[in-house]
Every structure is written in C-alpha cells, then in structure tokens.
C-alpha cells in the first residue's frame, strides 16, 4: 500500500495541510500523532493488525523516525517556516490561550512576552532542527543540542530533510508547496481555507530585544531554513515545475473562497 505521512512541525501552517490530507484521503483510514509520542506509540500498538494495515495516511507532531515501520516507510512530506515568524506565531498562540498545557504557566490575561521568551520553553528554540534530527520532540521536555556543534546540527537536519523526506514545502509559498507535493495529495486539485488563524484584535508587540532573543534562540534553524528555502525556490523556478497545476490550484481556491463568502453572507 502506498502511504503518505505529513510530519507536522508546530506553527508552520501544518493545520491547513493536515485538513487537506484528511479531506483528500477521507475514504481511507488514517492515524494522527498527538505530540505525546510514548502515548501515540501505545495507542498505535493497541490497534488490531488488520486496522494498522489499512492505514493510508499519517499526520501530526511526531519524530521524523518513529520506529513504527508503517509510518517510517511512508512517503514523508513536511513544511518549513521562517524561524522568526514561526516563533512569533507560537508566542501569539500561547498569548491567545490556544495551548491548554501552557495556560496555567502563561495565562492569557497576564501574558508577558519577556517572561515567555526567557522561560526556556523548548518550542522557542531551533524546533525545526530538532524535529528533523529526531531529538526528543515533546515540547514539555528539554531538547538539548549541546552535544552537537551548530554546524553539525545543521548538517544533520539538512541531510534528513534532503534524504529522508520525499518532498518539503515552505509556508510562505504554500500553493507552490502543494504543487511540489504533487501526487502525494491524490489526484484532485486540493482546495483549502487557512486554519488556526489569530483571534485577538490586539496583537503582541515585538520589540527589538524580543527579536534579538528569537534570533539568538534559532541560529541553527535560521541556517537550515536559508539552505532549504534556496533549494525549494530552485525547484519552483525550474522549467519542469508544473505551473499549469499551480494556476489551476489558485483558480479552484479563488472559486471556493468566493462561494464560501456567498454562503456566509
């Protein structure tokens, strides 16, 4: 069976892509990792063998290599995002109270950006690198990279991205990413609406010292992203890139958005 797996790195636009996969593979069974990998492993092992064999797609927050053959041997795709924007989005996520496990430590009504950025929370620092090199991805735990130099961590992350991942996309080029994923998204042209958008009308104010802190925490991610984006754009700008499919995708989504507004109005 041809399986697909989407490794969802938090705050990279993956909620929208996950919804696309669920819709396109709705007639086939799937399995969603929750981010609690030990519990996910137990939950998967508890499934009857016949059910595991029928799983056609995997999504969710999980290590790149899980130790589960059904997942690890699937065609794997993932999305990357500018690390600074990813962390800013994560800060907004917590500020808006969307992270239940963080609400007690960082209540929305008294949220302090300074306190959060200097809290040592693992989701703030080089998270994309951590996912790619398969260090522990439970965001409630420390994810040390101290035993690797930044250059070594970057090299390992890029090697995993370019050899273990079948196709990757860039959040800022979402439509192009869907085309790059190609046959992984089944035959029909996918349509989508952006999910997990910000709710608060009063956005966080990121001052220069906040941005300096984010950059300091994500020096490895910034280099991984720079190299990966350069490779991605080379693919998109290549003559073999399917621009006809890109135009069709954008037309379908424009039509879907127009119809959605009419029904909403």
N, C-alpha and C positions, 0 to 999 in steps of 0.2 A: 504494500500500500504506500502511495506517495503521501507523506505527511508534511505539514508546514508548521513551523514554530516561530512565534514572534517573541523575542526577548525584550521585554518592556522595561527600559531604564526610566525611572521616575522623572516626571516633568520634562519629557522630550516630545510631547504630542502623541504619546502612545495610546491614550484613551480613545482618541478618534480612530486610529488604525485598528485597535482591538475591536471596536464596534464594526468596522468594515469587514474584518475577518469573520466575526460572528454572523454577520448578515449573509456573506457570500458562502459560508460553509454551514448555513443553518440546518441543512438536511443531513448533516453528518455530525457525529458526536465529537466533543472536544474536552479539553481539560485546562483549567485556569490555575496557574500558580498564584498563591496569595501573597508571597513575600516571606512567609514563615516556612522556610524550606524544610526543616525536620518534620513539621506537621504535614506539609504538602507531600513529602515522601511517604509518610504513613498512610495518608489518605489515598494516594495512588496505589500503594501496595494492597490496600484493602479492597480494591475493585476486583471483581471477577476477571479471570484471564480473558474471557470472551469479550468483556467490555473494554479492557485495555487494548485488545487487538483491533477494536473498531474505532479507536480514537484517530481522527484525521487531522486535528489541529491542536496546538498548544499555545497558550498566551500567558502573560502575567510576569511578575517580578520573580526571577529565578537566576541561579548561576548559569553562565554560558555552558558549562559542563555539569550536568546534574547527576550522572551515574545511572540514569534511567535510559536504557537503550532506545526505547520508543521515542523519547524526547531528543536525545543526543544525536540520533541518526536521521532526524527530520531535517528538511530544508529550512535553514535558520535565516531569519531576517531581523533587522533591528533598526532603530532610529537614533541618530545623534543630534545634539543641540549645542549651540554656542554655550560654553560652560557658565559664562557670566549671566546670560539670560536664564539658563536653567536654574541657577541658584536663586536669582531674583524671583522666579516663578515659584520655587519651593518656599521662599520666605512669605510670599503672598498667600500660598496655600495654607501655611500654618496660621498666618495672621487672620485669615478668614474662617478659621476653626474647622478646616476640612480634614485635619489629621487627628482622629479621635484619640490616638495613643499619646499625642503631644498636648492636648488641650489643658491637662492639669498643670503641666510644667510651664506652658506658654499660653495662658488663657487669652483669647482674642480681645477681651475688654481691657486688658492691661498689657498688651503685647509690646515688647521692647525689641526693636531691631538690633540694637547694640548687644543686648543680652543674648539674643538668639545666635547672632553671628559669632560671638565669642564663647558659645556654650560647649563647643567640642562635638556637636552632633555630627555623626558620620556622614549624613546625607548632604552636608555642606561642602565636603572636600573630595575632589577627584573621584566622584561616584561613577562616572562613565568608565574610567580606567579600572576601577575595582570590579565592575561588572564584567569587563572584557577579560581580565586576567584571572577571574574566578576566585578572587579572595572573598571572604565572607560578605554576603550582600544583605544581611539582616541589619537594617538601619538603626536598630536599637543597640547594636554592638559596635565596639571599636573596630575599625577596618585599617589596621596598620600597614603602611607601605615602607616602614623604616628599614626593613631588611633589604630593600631594593634601592638603588640609586634612581633619581628621576629618569635618567636616560634608559636604565634597564626596564623600569616600569612602562615607560612609553613604548619601547621596542616590543615588549611582550604584548601590550594592549593592541598595537597595530598589527602584529603578527596574527593574533587571534582574530582580529577584525577582517584581515585580508585572506586568511586561510580557512578559518573555521566557520565564518559567517558567509552564507551563499550570496547575500545581497544586503547592502545597508543604504539607508537614506539619510537626508539632512532635514531637520524640522523646518528650517526656513525655505526649503524647496520641496514642500510636501507633495504637490502634484507631480513634480518630476520624480520624486521618490517612488510614488505609486507606479509610475511607468517603469522605473528601474526594477521594481519588484516583479513586474511582468506576470508571468504565468503563475506565480505564487498566489496571486489574488483571483484565481479561477478565470473563466473566460469572459464574463461580462464586465463592462466598464463600471468601476465602483463609483458610487456617489456617497456623499458624506456631509455632515454638518459638524462644525467644531464643537467638541465636548469639553467639559471640565473648565469652562471659562471663568474668569474672575467675577465675583459677585459684588464686592464692595465698591461703592461710588468714590470712596476716599482711598486712593492708592497709597502704598508706602512711599516714603521719600528716601531715596538712596543718596546719601551724601558722599563726598569724595572719600572719606575714611572708610565708609561701608564698601565702596567699590574696590578700594585698595585691599581690604580684608578678603573679599571674594577672590580677587586675582591671586593673592598670596596662597589661599587655600586650594586653588585649582590650577597651579602651574603645570602639572602633568597633563591634566585634562585639556588645557589650552593648546598644548603642543600636539596631543593626539588629534584633537579636533581640527587643528590647522592642516595637518597632513591628510587626514581623512577627507576633509572638505575639498582640498585640492584634487584629490583622486576622483571624488564624486563629480565635481564640475567638469573634469576632463571627460568623464563618461557621458555627461549630459551634452557637452559641446561636440562630441564625436559625431561623425556623419552617420554612424549606424544607430544613433538614438532615435527612437520611434516618435517623431514629432507629430505624426498624424494621430497616434493614440493619445498624446498629450492634448491636442486640440479637441479631440472627441471627449476626453475626460472633463475638460473645462466647460465644454458646451453642456454636457449632461448635468454637471453640478450647478451651472447657472440656471438651467431649466428647473432642476429640483428645488433650488433656493427660491425661485420665482413662484413656483406652485405652493411651496410651504408658506410664503408670505401671504398669498391669496387666501389660503385656508385659515391662517392665523387672523387675518383681518376680517 
